[in-house]
Amino acid sequence: MEEFGALLIPAVLALAVLRLLVLPIRWFFKLAIHAAGGFVCLWLLNSTAVFTGVAIPVNLVTVLAAGFGGIPAMALMALLAVV
């Protein structure tokens, strides 16, 4: 029984450490996917700027806001760009 405990405790600790290391990688990929979606949305909006007169600068803050905020964030940024 002592051998089982001697093997179980390091195995559980190794799994816990591995999980803690994988979690930031997941957040990074989620951030990258949302940023790519925000960039595409801003690019589509800025490609119609000739017709609408609304152009939002493409930078890290606007890309992340568009990626995580979705359409409401895009609408708010468009309203702020007009004013």
N, C-alpha and C positions, 0 to 999 in steps of 0.2 A: 504494500500500500504506500510505503514511503517513496518508492520509485515512481509511482504514478503521480504523486504530488510534486515530486522533484521535476518531473517533465511537464506537468500541467501548468504550473505557475509561470515558467519562462515562455511557454507557448502562448498563454493568454496575454502576457505583457508584450510579446512580439506582435501579436495581432492588434493590440491597442495602439502601439507605436506606428504600425503600418497604416492603420486607419487614420491616424492623425496626419500622416504624411500625404495620404491620397486626397484628403479633404480640400486643401488649398489648390491642388491641381484641378479638381472639379470646379471650384469657384473661378479659377482662371479661364477655363474653357467656357463656362457659362457667361462670363464677362465678355470674352472674345466673340461669342455668338451674338449676344445682344448688341455689342458695338458694331458688328458687321451689318446687322439688320438696321440699326440706326443710321449707319453710313449710307446704305442703299436708299432709305427713306429720304434722307437729306439730299442725296444726289437726284432723286426723282423730283423732289420739290424744287430744287435749284434749276433743274433742266426746264421747268415750266416758268421760270422767272421772267422770261421775255414776255409771256402773255399775262402773267398775274402781277408782276412787279414786286413779288415777295421773294427775297433771297436771304437765306440764313447762312452765316459763315460756318464752314465745316472745321470744327476743332474738337478736341477731346471732350470738352464739357457738353457741347451740343450733340455730339454723336452718342455719348452715354445717356444723356437725357432723352433723346429720341429712342434709343434702344430699350431703355427700361420704362420710360413713361408712355411709350406708344403714341397713339393718335392724339390723346389729350395734351401731351407734352409738345407734340408737333404743332398743334393748333395754338397753344399758348406762345410758343416761340414765333410763330408766324404773326400773331397779333402784336407781339412786342417788336417785331421787325418793321411792321407797318407804322407803328406809333413813333 
